[in-house]
Amino acid sequence: MAMTALNETMQQIEKEINNNPEPISGIDANYKFVIDGEAYKLQLKDGKAELLSDAEVDADCTLKMSCDNFQKFLAGKLNGMTAFMTGKLKIDGDMTKALKLESIVKKYEVDI
């Protein structure tokens, strides 16, 4: 089975966080990303990041956006609040954890 670019990006995020867990210290959150219809879950717990299958845990919040906007978000070129207000990002669930995610992302450089 061929890995999609998005799958590779999610694995890169997991790797980057685990290589530098300091910014997620003390965070316990389950994020679900729905990017162009593909779903990914990222669990941040005990200073570790882990990609999970969709059935493993319930998400604290779900973020839905296009792949293009997701890449801009990761690169710091798309403000989460602006994206939400303009409809480029849809959030279901815990808004506080969604906002926290943006501050975490800014501490990492994910090459996409």
The first five atom37 places (N, CA, C, CB, O) and aatype in JSON, in Angstrom:
{
  "aatype": [12, 0, 12, 16, 0, 10, 2, 6, 16, 12, 5, 5, 9, 6, 11, 6, 9, 2, 2, 2, 14, 6, 14, 9, 15, 7, 9, 3, 0, 2, 18, 11, 13, 19, 9, 3, 7, 6, 0, 18, 11, 10, 5, 10, 11, 3, 7, 11, 0, 6, 10, 10, 15, 3, 0, 6, 19, 3, 0, 3, 4, 16, 10, 11, 12, 15, 4, 3, 2, 13, 5, 11, 13, 10, 0, 7, 11, 10, 2, 7, 12, 16, 0, 13, 12, 16, 7, 11, 10, 11, 9, 3, 7, 3, 12, 16, 11, 0, 10, 11, 10, 6, 15, 9, 19, 11, 11, 18, 6, 19, 3, 9],
  "atom_mask": [
    [1, 1, 1, 1, 1],
    [1, 1, 1, 1, 1],
    [1, 1, 1, 1, 1],
    [1, 1, 1, 1, 1],
    [1, 1, 1, 1, 1],
    [1, 1, 1, 1, 1],
    [1, 1, 1, 1, 1],
    [1, 1, 1, 1, 1],
    [1, 1, 1, 1, 1],
    [1, 1, 1, 1, 1],
    [1, 1, 1, 1, 1],
    [1, 1, 1, 1, 1],
    [1, 1, 1, 1, 1],
    [1, 1, 1, 1, 1],
    [1, 1, 1, 1, 1],
    [1, 1, 1, 1, 1],
    [1, 1, 1, 1, 1],
    [1, 1, 1, 1, 1],
    [1, 1, 1, 1, 1],
    [1, 1, 1, 1, 1],
    [1, 1, 1, 1, 1],
    [1, 1, 1, 1, 1],
    [1, 1, 1, 1, 1],
    [1, 1, 1, 1, 1],
    [1, 1, 1, 1, 1],
    [1, 1, 1, 0, 1],
    [1, 1, 1, 1, 1],
    [1, 1, 1, 1, 1],
    [1, 1, 1, 1, 1],
    [1, 1, 1, 1, 1],
    [1, 1, 1, 1, 1],
    [1, 1, 1, 1, 1],
    [1, 1, 1, 1, 1],
    [1, 1, 1, 1, 1],
    [1, 1, 1, 1, 1],
    [1, 1, 1, 1, 1],
    [1, 1, 1, 0, 1],
    [1, 1, 1, 1, 1],
    [1, 1, 1, 1, 1],
    [1, 1, 1, 1, 1],
    [1, 1, 1, 1, 1],
    [1, 1, 1, 1, 1],
    [1, 1, 1, 1, 1],
    [1, 1, 1, 1, 1],
    [1, 1, 1, 1, 1],
    [1, 1, 1, 1, 1],
    [1, 1, 1, 0, 1],
    [1, 1, 1, 1, 1],
    [1, 1, 1, 1, 1],
    [1, 1, 1, 1, 1],
    [1, 1, 1, 1, 1],
    [1, 1, 1, 1, 1],
    [1, 1, 1, 1, 1],
    [1, 1, 1, 1, 1],
    [1, 1, 1, 1, 1],
    [1, 1, 1, 1, 1],
    [1, 1, 1, 1, 1],
    [1, 1, 1, 1, 1],
    [1, 1, 1, 1, 1],
    [1, 1, 1, 1, 1],
    [1, 1, 1, 1, 1],
    [1, 1, 1, 1, 1],
    [1, 1, 1, 1, 1],
    [1, 1, 1, 1, 1],
    [1, 1, 1, 1, 1],
    [1, 1, 1, 1, 1],
    [1, 1, 1, 1, 1],
    [1, 1, 1, 1, 1],
    [1, 1, 1, 1, 1],
    [1, 1, 1, 1, 1],
    [1, 1, 1, 1, 1],
    [1, 1, 1, 1, 1],
    [1, 1, 1, 1, 1],
    [1, 1, 1, 1, 1],
    [1, 1, 1, 1, 1],
    [1, 1, 1, 0, 1],
    [1, 1, 1, 1, 1],
    [1, 1, 1, 1, 1],
    [1, 1, 1, 1, 1],
    [1, 1, 1, 0, 1],
    [1, 1, 1, 1, 1],
    [1, 1, 1, 1, 1],
    [1, 1, 1, 1, 1],
    [1, 1, 1, 1, 1],
    [1, 1, 1, 1, 1],
    [1, 1, 1, 1, 1],
    [1, 1, 1, 0, 1],
    [1, 1, 1, 1, 1],
    [1, 1, 1, 1, 1],
    [1, 1, 1, 1, 1],
    [1, 1, 1, 1, 1],
    [1, 1, 1, 1, 1],
    [1, 1, 1, 0, 1],
    [1, 1, 1, 1, 1],
    [1, 1, 1, 1, 1],
    [1, 1, 1, 1, 1],
    [1, 1, 1, 1, 1],
    [1, 1, 1, 1, 1],
    [1, 1, 1, 1, 1],
    [1, 1, 1, 1, 1],
    [1, 1, 1, 1, 1],
    [1, 1, 1, 1, 1],
    [1, 1, 1, 1, 1],
    [1, 1, 1, 1, 1],
    [1, 1, 1, 1, 1],
    [1, 1, 1, 1, 1],
    [1, 1, 1, 1, 1],
    [1, 1, 1, 1, 1],
    [1, 1, 1, 1, 1],
    [1, 1, 1, 1, 1],
    [1, 1, 1, 1, 1],
    [1, 1, 1, 1, 1]
  ],
  "atom_positions": [
    [[0.84, -1.19, 0.0], [0.0, 0.0, 0.0], [0.88, 1.25, 0.0], [-0.95, 0.0, 1.22], [1.76, 1.4, 0.84]],
    [[0.63, 2.12, -0.93], [1.43, 3.34, -1.04], [1.03, 4.34, 0.05], [1.27, 3.98, -2.44], [-0.15, 4.53, 0.33]],
    [[2.03, 4.96, 0.64], [1.74, 5.98, 1.66], [1.48, 7.3, 0.97], [2.91, 6.11, 2.67], [2.18, 7.69, 0.03]],
    [[0.48, 7.98, 1.43], [0.17, 9.28, 0.86], [1.12, 10.32, 1.44], [-1.3, 9.67, 1.11], [1.73, 10.1, 2.49]],
    [[1.23, 11.44, 0.77], [2.05, 12.54, 1.28], [1.53, 13.0, 2.63], [2.07, 13.71, 0.28], [2.3, 13.38, 3.51]],
    [[0.22, 12.97, 2.79], [-0.39, 13.39, 4.05], [-0.01, 12.43, 5.17], [-1.92, 13.48, 3.91], [0.29, 12.85, 6.29]],
    [[-0.03, 11.14, 4.87], [0.38, 10.13, 5.84], [1.83, 10.37, 6.26], [0.21, 8.7, 5.25], [2.15, 10.31, 7.45]],
    [[2.69, 10.65, 5.3], [4.1, 10.94, 5.6], [4.22, 12.19, 6.47], [4.9, 11.13, 4.3], [5.03, 12.22, 7.4]],
    [[3.42, 13.21, 6.18], [3.43, 14.43, 6.98], [3.04, 14.14, 8.42], [2.49, 15.48, 6.37], [3.67, 14.63, 9.36]],
    [[1.99, 13.33, 8.61], [1.55, 13.0, 9.97], [2.63, 12.22, 10.71], [0.23, 12.19, 9.92], [2.85, 12.44, 11.9]],
    [[3.3, 11.31, 10.02], [4.38, 10.55, 10.67], [5.55, 11.46, 11.01], [4.86, 9.4, 9.76], [6.21, 11.28, 12.04]],
    [[5.8, 12.44, 10.16], [6.87, 13.42, 10.42], [6.53, 14.25, 11.66], [7.07, 14.34, 9.2], [7.41, 14.53, 12.47]],
    [[5.27, 14.63, 11.8], [4.84, 15.39, 12.98], [5.07, 14.57, 14.24], [3.34, 15.79, 12.86], [5.62, 15.07, 15.23]],
    [[4.66, 13.31, 14.2], [4.86, 12.42, 15.35], [6.34, 12.32, 15.71], [4.28, 11.01, 15.05], [6.71, 12.41, 16.88]],
    [[7.18, 12.14, 14.7], [8.63, 12.01, 14.91], [9.23, 13.29, 15.49], [9.32, 11.65, 13.58], [10.01, 13.24, 16.44]],
    [[8.87, 14.44, 14.91], [9.41, 15.72, 15.37], [9.06, 15.97, 16.84], [8.87, 16.87, 14.51], [9.9, 16.4, 17.62]],
    [[7.81, 15.69, 17.21], [7.38, 15.92, 18.59], [8.13, 14.99, 19.53], [5.86, 15.7, 18.73], [8.57, 15.42, 20.6]],
    [[8.28, 13.72, 19.15], [8.96, 12.77, 20.01], [10.46, 13.05, 20.11], [8.74, 11.36, 19.5], [11.09, 12.7, 21.11]],
    [[11.03, 13.67, 19.08], [12.44, 14.06, 19.14], [12.65, 15.27, 20.03], [12.97, 14.35, 17.74], [13.76, 15.49, 20.53]],
    [[11.6, 16.06, 20.24], [11.68, 17.26, 21.06], [10.37, 17.39, 21.84], [11.95, 18.55, 20.18], [9.52, 18.2, 21.49]],
    [[10.2, 16.59, 22.92], [8.92, 16.55, 23.62], [8.66, 17.72, 24.57], [8.83, 15.3, 24.39], [7.56, 17.83, 25.11]],
    [[9.63, 18.59, 24.78], [9.49, 19.68, 25.75], [8.21, 20.52, 25.56], [10.69, 20.58, 25.66], [7.51, 20.77, 26.54]],
    [[7.88, 20.97, 24.33], [6.68, 21.81, 24.16], [5.36, 21.13, 24.51], [6.61, 22.28, 22.74], [4.37, 21.81, 24.76]],
    [[5.33, 19.79, 24.54], [4.07, 19.12, 24.87], [4.07, 18.59, 26.31], [3.82, 17.97, 23.9], [3.16, 17.86, 26.71]],
    [[5.07, 18.95, 27.07], [5.15, 18.52, 28.47], [3.89, 18.93, 29.22], [6.4, 19.11, 29.16], [3.49, 20.1, 29.18]],
    [[3.26, 17.99, 29.9], [2.07, 18.29, 30.68], [0.78, 18.34, 29.89], [0.0, 0.0, 0.0], [-0.29, 18.58, 30.46]],
    [[0.83, 18.1, 28.59], [-0.37, 18.14, 27.76], [-0.93, 16.73, 27.6], [-0.07, 18.76, 26.38], [-0.2, 15.78, 27.32]],
    [[-2.22, 16.62, 27.78], [-2.91, 15.34, 27.58], [-4.11, 15.64, 26.69], [-3.35, 14.68, 28.96], [-5.14, 16.14, 27.15]],
    [[-3.96, 15.34, 25.41], [-5.02, 15.67, 24.45], [-5.02, 14.69, 23.29], [-4.85, 17.12, 23.94], [-3.98, 14.19, 22.88]],
    [[-6.2, 14.45, 22.77], [-6.36, 13.62, 21.58], [-6.97, 14.49, 20.48], [-7.25, 12.37, 21.87], [-8.08, 15.01, 20.62]],
    [[-6.21, 14.63, 19.4], [-6.66, 15.45, 18.27], [-7.03, 14.55, 17.1], [-5.57, 16.47, 17.86], [-6.35, 13.57, 16.81]],
    [[-8.11, 14.91, 16.45], [-8.46, 14.22, 15.21], [-8.39, 15.26, 14.1], [-9.89, 13.56, 15.29], [-8.96, 16.34, 14.19]],
    [[-7.67, 14.89, 13.05], [-7.55, 15.76, 11.88], [-8.3, 15.1, 10.74], [-6.04, 16.02, 11.51], [-8.07, 13.92, 10.44]],
    [[-9.17, 15.83, 10.11], [-9.83, 15.35, 8.9], [-9.35, 16.28, 7.79], [-11.43, 15.33, 9.03], [-9.8, 17.42, 7.66]],
    [[-8.44, 15.76, 6.99], [-7.8, 16.55, 5.95], [-8.25, 15.99, 4.6], [-6.23, 16.52, 6.08], [-7.91, 14.86, 4.24]],
    [[-9.0, 16.77, 3.87], [-9.55, 16.33, 2.58], [-10.18, 14.94, 2.69], [-8.44, 16.31, 1.5], [-10.02, 14.11, 1.79]],
    [[-10.89, 14.69, 3.79], [-11.6, 13.42, 3.95], [-10.79, 12.31, 4.61], [0.0, 0.0, 0.0], [-11.37, 11.31, 5.04]],
    [[-9.47, 12.46, 4.71], [-8.64, 11.46, 5.39], [-8.57, 11.8, 6.87], [-7.21, 11.39, 4.77], [-8.31, 12.95, 7.23]],
    [[-8.8, 10.81, 7.74], [-8.81, 11.05, 9.18], [-7.54, 10.52, 9.85], [-10.04, 10.42, 9.82], [-7.09, 9.41, 9.56]],
    [[-7.0, 11.31, 10.73], [-5.82, 10.94, 11.51], [-6.06, 11.35, 12.95], [-4.51, 11.61, 10.94], [-6.65, 12.4, 13.22]],
    [[-5.6, 10.53, 13.88], [-5.67, 10.89, 15.29], [-4.26, 10.99, 15.84], [-6.51, 9.87, 16.1], [-3.41, 10.13, 15.59]],
    [[-4.03, 12.05, 16.59], [-2.74, 12.28, 17.22], [-2.98, 12.43, 18.71], [-2.02, 13.54, 16.62], [-3.71, 13.32, 19.15]],
    [[-2.36, 11.55, 19.47], [-2.5, 11.61, 20.93], [-1.22, 12.22, 21.51], [-2.76, 10.18, 21.54], [-0.11, 11.78, 21.21]],
    [[-1.41, 13.24, 22.33], [-0.3, 13.85, 23.07], [-0.52, 13.51, 24.53], [-0.23, 15.41, 22.84], [-1.49, 13.96, 25.14]],
    [[0.38, 12.7, 25.09], [0.2, 12.24, 26.46], [1.54, 11.84, 27.04], [-0.8, 11.07, 26.52], [2.36, 11.21, 26.37]],
    [[1.76, 12.2, 28.29], [2.99, 11.83, 29.0], [4.24, 12.22, 28.22], [3.01, 10.33, 29.27], [5.23, 11.49, 28.21]],
    [[4.2, 13.38, 27.55], [5.37, 13.86, 26.81], [5.67, 13.07, 25.55], [0.0, 0.0, 0.0], [6.8, 13.11, 25.06]],
    [[4.67, 12.36, 25.02], [4.87, 11.59, 23.8], [3.74, 11.87, 22.81], [4.94, 10.08, 24.1], [2.62, 12.19, 23.2]],
    [[4.07, 11.75, 21.55], [3.06, 11.87, 20.49], [2.91, 10.51, 19.85], [3.46, 12.97, 19.43], [3.9, 9.81, 19.61]],
    [[1.66, 10.14, 19.56], [1.43, 8.85, 18.93], [0.26, 8.96, 17.97], [1.17, 7.76, 19.97], [-0.82, 9.45, 18.32]],
    [[0.49, 8.49, 16.74], [-0.6, 8.42, 15.77], [-1.42, 7.18, 16.09], [-0.06, 8.38, 14.29], [-0.87, 6.1, 16.27]],
    [[-2.72, 7.34, 16.17], [-3.6, 6.23, 16.53], [-4.59, 5.95, 15.42], [-4.34, 6.52, 17.83], [-4.89, 6.82, 14.6]],
    [[-5.09, 4.74, 15.4], [-6.15, 4.43, 14.44], [-7.42, 5.14, 14.91], [-6.38, 2.87, 14.29], [-7.55, 5.49, 16.09]],
    [[-8.33, 5.34, 14.01], [-9.53, 6.13, 14.3], [-10.35, 5.56, 15.46], [-10.4, 6.21, 13.08], [-10.98, 6.32, 16.2]],
    [[-10.34, 4.26, 15.63], [-11.2, 3.63, 16.64], [-10.6, 3.63, 18.05], [-11.5, 2.2, 16.22], [-11.31, 3.39, 19.03]],
    [[-9.3, 3.89, 18.17], [-8.62, 3.7, 19.45], [-9.08, 4.61, 20.58], [-7.18, 3.89, 19.25], [-9.27, 4.14, 21.7]],
    [[-9.25, 5.87, 20.33], [-9.66, 6.8, 21.39], [-10.62, 7.84, 20.82], [-8.43, 7.49, 22.03], [-10.62, 8.11, 19.61]],
    [[-11.42, 8.42, 21.7], [-12.26, 9.53, 21.28], [-11.41, 10.79, 21.24], [-13.47, 9.71, 22.23], [-10.55, 10.99, 22.1]],
    [[-11.66, 11.63, 20.27], [-10.9, 12.87, 20.15], [-11.47, 13.94, 21.08], [-10.9, 13.37, 18.69], [-12.69, 14.04, 21.25]],
    [[-10.59, 14.74, 21.67], [-11.02, 15.9, 22.45], [-11.54, 16.98, 21.51], [-9.87, 16.45, 23.32], [-12.5, 17.69, 21.82]],
    [[-10.89, 17.09, 20.36], [-11.37, 18.02, 19.34], [-11.0, 17.51, 17.96], [-10.81, 19.43, 19.57], [-9.99, 16.83, 17.78]],
    [[-11.82, 17.85, 17.01], [-11.62, 17.46, 15.62], [-11.41, 18.72, 14.8], [-12.82, 16.63, 15.08], [-12.18, 19.68, 14.89]],
    [[-10.35, 18.69, 13.99], [-10.05, 19.82, 13.11], [-10.2, 19.35, 11.68], [-8.61, 20.39, 13.37], [-9.59, 18.37, 11.27]],
    [[-11.03, 20.07, 10.91], [-11.27, 19.71, 9.52], [-10.8, 20.85, 8.63], [-12.77, 19.39, 9.27], [-11.18, 22.0, 8.81]],
    [[-9.97, 20.48, 7.65], [-9.5, 21.48, 6.69], [-8.96, 20.81, 5.44], [-8.42, 22.38, 7.32], [-8.82, 19.59, 5.4]],
    [[-8.66, 21.6, 4.44], [-8.09, 21.05, 3.21], [-6.61, 20.78, 3.44], [-8.3, 22.02, 2.01], [-5.99, 21.33, 4.36]],
    [[-6.06, 19.93, 2.61], [-4.63, 19.6, 2.7], [-3.78, 20.86, 2.52], [-4.25, 18.53, 1.64], [-2.79, 21.06, 3.22]],
    [[-4.17, 21.68, 1.58], [-3.45, 22.93, 1.32], [-3.43, 23.82, 2.56], [-4.09, 23.68, 0.13], [-2.38, 24.35, 2.94]],
    [[-4.58, 23.98, 3.2], [-4.66, 24.81, 4.4], [-3.92, 24.16, 5.58], [-6.12, 25.07, 4.77], [-3.34, 24.86, 6.41]],
    [[-3.95, 22.84, 5.65], [-3.23, 22.12, 6.71], [-1.73, 22.39, 6.59], [-3.52, 20.59, 6.65], [-1.05, 22.63, 7.59]],
    [[-1.22, 22.33, 5.37], [0.21, 22.59, 5.15], [0.57, 24.04, 5.51], [0.59, 22.3, 3.69], [1.62, 24.3, 6.09]],
    [[-0.31, 24.97, 5.16], [-0.08, 26.37, 5.52], [-0.1, 26.54, 7.04], [-1.14, 27.28, 4.87], [0.7, 27.29, 7.59]],
    [[-1.02, 25.84, 7.72], [-1.13, 25.89, 9.17], [0.16, 25.37, 9.81], [-2.35, 25.05, 9.65], [0.69, 25.99, 10.73]],
    [[0.65, 24.22, 9.32], [1.89, 23.65, 9.87], [3.09, 24.55, 9.64], [2.15, 22.28, 9.25], [3.99, 24.62, 10.48]],
    [[3.09, 25.23, 8.52], [4.21, 26.1, 8.18], [4.12, 27.46, 8.87], [4.28, 26.29, 6.68], [5.0, 28.3, 8.73]],
    [[3.02, 27.67, 9.62], [2.85, 28.95, 10.3], [2.36, 30.06, 9.4], [0.0, 0.0, 0.0], [2.43, 31.23, 9.76]],
    [[1.87, 29.69, 8.22], [1.4, 30.7, 7.25], [-0.11, 30.88, 7.29], [1.84, 30.32, 5.85], [-0.66, 31.7, 6.55]],
    [[-0.79, 30.1, 8.15], [-2.24, 30.23, 8.28], [-2.57, 30.27, 9.76], [-2.99, 29.06, 7.55], [-2.35, 29.3, 10.48]],
    [[-3.09, 31.39, 10.2], [-3.49, 31.56, 11.59], [-4.74, 30.74, 11.86], [-3.73, 33.05, 11.91], [-5.72, 30.84, 11.12]],
    [[-4.71, 29.94, 12.92], [-5.84, 29.07, 13.24], [-7.14, 29.81, 13.46], [0.0, 0.0, 0.0], [-8.19, 29.4, 12.97]],
    [[-7.08, 30.91, 14.2], [-8.3, 31.67, 14.49], [-8.86, 32.3, 13.21], [-8.01, 32.77, 15.55], [-10.07, 32.29, 12.98]],
    [[-7.98, 32.84, 12.39], [-8.41, 33.43, 11.11], [-9.03, 32.35, 10.22], [-7.22, 34.11, 10.38], [-10.07, 32.56, 9.6]],
    [[-8.38, 31.19, 10.17], [-8.88, 30.09, 9.36], [-10.26, 29.66, 9.84], [-7.91, 28.89, 9.4], [-11.15, 29.38, 9.04]],
    [[-10.43, 29.61, 11.16], [-11.72, 29.23, 11.74], [-12.78, 30.26, 11.39], [-11.6, 29.07, 13.27], [-13.89, 29.9, 10.97]],
    [[-12.46, 31.54, 11.56], [-13.43, 32.61, 11.31], [-13.82, 32.71, 9.83], [-12.85, 33.95, 11.78], [-14.93, 33.12, 9.51]],
    [[-12.91, 32.33, 8.94], [-13.19, 32.43, 7.5], [-13.7, 31.12, 6.91], [-11.94, 32.87, 6.76], [-13.93, 31.02, 5.71]],
    [[-13.89, 30.1, 7.78], [-14.44, 28.83, 7.31], [-13.43, 27.88, 6.7], [0.0, 0.0, 0.0], [-13.81, 26.82, 6.2]],
    [[-12.14, 28.22, 6.73], [-11.12, 27.32, 6.18], [-10.8, 26.18, 7.15], [-9.84, 28.1, 5.87], [-10.24, 25.16, 6.76]],
    [[-11.18, 26.38, 8.4], [-10.96, 25.38, 9.44], [-12.26, 25.21, 10.22], [-9.79, 25.79, 10.39], [-12.86, 26.18, 10.67]],
    [[-12.67, 23.96, 10.37], [-13.84, 23.67, 11.19], [-13.36, 22.91, 12.42], [-14.93, 22.83, 10.39], [-12.55, 21.99, 12.32]],
    [[-13.86, 23.29, 13.58], [-13.45, 22.66, 14.83], [-14.69, 22.13, 15.55], [-12.67, 23.65, 15.73], [-15.66, 22.86, 15.76]],
    [[-14.63, 20.86, 15.93], [-15.66, 20.25, 16.76], [-15.0, 19.85, 18.07], [-16.35, 19.01, 16.05], [-13.9, 19.3, 18.06]],
    [[-15.66, 20.12, 19.18], [-15.11, 19.67, 20.46], [-14.48, 20.8, 21.25], [0.0, 0.0, 0.0], [-14.93, 21.94, 21.21]],
    [[-13.43, 20.47, 21.98], [-12.78, 21.37, 22.93], [-11.97, 22.46, 22.23], [-11.87, 20.56, 23.86], [-10.87, 22.22, 21.74]],
    [[-12.55, 23.65, 22.2], [-11.91, 24.78, 21.51], [-10.58, 25.16, 22.17], [-12.85, 25.99, 21.49], [-9.65, 25.57, 21.48]],
    [[-10.48, 25.03, 23.48], [-9.24, 25.39, 24.19], [-8.09, 24.51, 23.72], [-9.43, 25.25, 25.71], [-6.97, 24.99, 23.53]],
    [[-8.37, 23.21, 23.55], [-7.31, 22.3, 23.1], [-6.94, 22.59, 21.64], [-7.76, 20.83, 23.25], [-5.78, 22.42, 21.25]],
    [[-7.9, 23.02, 20.86], [-7.63, 23.38, 19.48], [-6.69, 24.59, 19.44], [-8.95, 23.68, 18.71], [-5.74, 24.62, 18.66]],
    [[-6.97, 25.59, 20.28], [-6.11, 26.79, 20.33], [-4.73, 26.43, 20.85], [-6.75, 27.87, 21.23], [-3.73, 26.98, 20.38]],
    [[-4.65, 25.52, 21.8], [-3.36, 25.09, 22.36], [-2.52, 24.43, 21.27], [-3.58, 24.12, 23.54], [-1.3, 24.59, 21.25]],
    [[-3.17, 23.71, 20.38], [-2.45, 23.03, 19.3], [-1.65, 24.01, 18.46], [-3.43, 22.25, 18.41], [-0.51, 23.73, 18.07]],
    [[-2.24, 25.16, 18.18], [-1.52, 26.14, 17.35], [-0.25, 26.6, 18.04], [-2.42, 27.34, 17.05], [0.79, 26.75, 17.39]],
    [[-0.3, 26.83, 19.34], [0.9, 27.27, 20.05], [1.95, 26.16, 20.08], [0.55, 27.71, 21.49], [3.15, 26.44, 20.1]],
    [[1.5, 24.9, 20.09], [2.45, 23.77, 20.04], [3.1, 23.72, 18.67], [1.72, 22.42, 20.36], [4.33, 23.6, 18.56]],
    [[2.3, 23.81, 17.61], [2.8, 23.73, 16.24], [3.88, 24.78, 15.99], [1.66, 23.91, 15.24], [4.86, 24.51, 15.29]],
    [[3.71, 25.97, 16.56], [4.67, 27.05, 16.33], [6.06, 26.73, 16.91], [4.15, 28.35, 16.95], [7.05, 27.33, 16.51]],
    [[6.12, 25.79, 17.85], [7.4, 25.43, 18.46], [8.17, 24.39, 17.67], [7.16, 24.93, 19.86], [9.3, 24.05, 18.02]],
    [[7.58, 23.89, 16.62], [8.21, 22.88, 15.78], [8.36, 23.4, 14.36], [7.41, 21.58, 15.8], [7.6, 24.24, 13.9]],
    [[9.35, 22.86, 13.69], [9.48, 23.14, 12.27], [9.26, 21.84, 11.53], [10.89, 23.77, 11.92], [10.13, 20.97, 11.51]],
    [[8.1, 21.72, 10.92], [7.81, 20.52, 10.17], [7.98, 20.86, 8.7], [6.37, 19.98, 10.47], [7.26, 21.7, 8.15]],
    [[8.95, 20.2, 8.07], [9.18, 20.46, 6.65], [8.17, 19.67, 5.84], [10.63, 20.08, 6.24], [8.07, 18.45, 5.94]],
    [[7.42, 20.41, 5.03], [6.4, 19.77, 4.21], [6.58, 20.15, 2.76], [5.0, 20.15, 4.68], [5.81, 19.7, 1.9]]
  ]
}
